[in-house]
Amino acid sequence: MKRYSVFAIAKEALSHHMGWERAWASPLPKKSYDVIIVGAGGHGLATAFYLGKNYGITNVAVIEKGWLGGGNTGRNTTIIRSNYLQDPSAAIYEKARSLYETMSQDLNYNVMFSPRGLLMLAQTHHEIRGYQRTAHANALQGVSTEWISPQRVKELVPIISLDGPRYPVLGALYQARGGTARHDAVAWGYARACSAMGMDIIQQCEVTGVTSEGGAVTGVNTSKGFIGCKKLGVVVAGHSGQVADMAGFRLPVEAVALQALVSEPIKPCMDVVVMANTVHGYMSQSDKGEMVIGGGTDGFNNFTQRGSFHHIEETLRALIETFPMISRLKMLRQWGGIVDMTGDRSPIISKTPLGNCFINCGWGTGGFKAIPGSGWAMAELVAKGEPGPLAEAFNMWRFKEGQFIDESVAAGVAH
Amino acid sequence: MLILECPYCGVKAEETELSPGYEAHLKRFGPGSSDTEFEDYMFARKNPKGVHFERWRHVYGCGKWFLAARDTATLEVFGTYAAQSSAPPAALQDKIKAKRPDWKGYK
């Protein structure tokens, strides 16, 4: 792998930038690998990366039915935060957020991490109590957040209307080191680093079956033939239930559509991320100037990557009260992703009934922000066969035992 | 936009008039059941990519719960039927089978 740097740009300029090598190789699958990761989204690629970096396991294939990062990794609103209430959530999301801080350097790939600050608006008295409680919990967890007044909110977000007729802004939970990153670059950066370690990233390769013998996985049948493995990691988000079904176990997961949309680009007007959870909308401004907007999930099982139109209307109607200026904006495009929701709205990073098969799913609406932490924890689980401190609480048997991680919402918003 | 016909009042309602209620025909377990049975009832879901039987409520209409058969991969609605059914009606199952020959059947 040739390192990217200012000197590399200068050198390549001499040959009119025709000499850049491919960022990652596209090999044919080998007969077998030590570890196969199913799913080349952010979480799958991060798992492979930390398997190599932290545990020296590089005989790894990451197989993907579509193209790299073409699922939810390329469909989210790129928000990064770790202001969660429960200890296990705060731990893994803060690990992820801290890894984002140095990701561009670690991967030698600019993921444009922008810790621009993130606000969660309190618009009811119930929310004031809730967020003040979260701020105290975060202080104990070592996550840096603070409760701020409406006046401070106005200073941070001049375009906000504090006294909306239905839901005035009564304060906010502020995480100064929360922010955004370039979502595609996260997948591309991990893919390039994995490829450089000698891992095979195999796209357009759909898993059609999981073969097992005596309670252990022996390999996967794919559209490019059978590939053997000593360990299998399933990191496929929306289609987790389908792959689990092939492996012969069930998951407490349902797939629903979550939508996002962007406006036409406008001049810089908001340099923080704002979430309004009572009315259920969140917004940030991309580097291109588009307002990036997200809202709620549809309430029915859906695999079509498109959502219901009325949810867009609800989201915008809600945000217009708090941001009156966006009422004149045209919306450029809208899209949907299939998110895997668990019973307690917290993820699963777990062993499975098959001894050498591990699953990472259930991130629901909060997956992008967790990518490096999730990969870090999943790599530990796959490498050691046992979960480390980050993953322990997220086992899939918690539903049987009643030990829920009751965020009730992975996104911290009301579903 | 989904359009489902309420089997009670006969109104062809679009989804803003309805409220979804996830998987239908769950077998209920309560006190006296095993942990696995209770977990399955509470959390395990079929979540198929394809034919799905599910509950809906005609919330801004007659207010009643009913059941529907729908394809989660195409959003095609096969039909709706009364909530008091313990299994999808045979005629509806035949209709789905005709449209989706690969469908493995109910259960």
Interface residues (C-beta under 8 A of the other chain):
Chain A: H239 G241 Q242 R250 L251 P252 V253 E254 A255 D298 G299 F300 N301 N302 F303 T304 S308 F309 H310 T342 G343 F399 K400 E401
Chain B: M1 L2 E15 T16 S19 P20 Y22 E23 D35 T36 E39 D40 M42 F43 A44 R45 K46 N47 P48 K49 H52 E54 R70 T72 A73 T74 L75
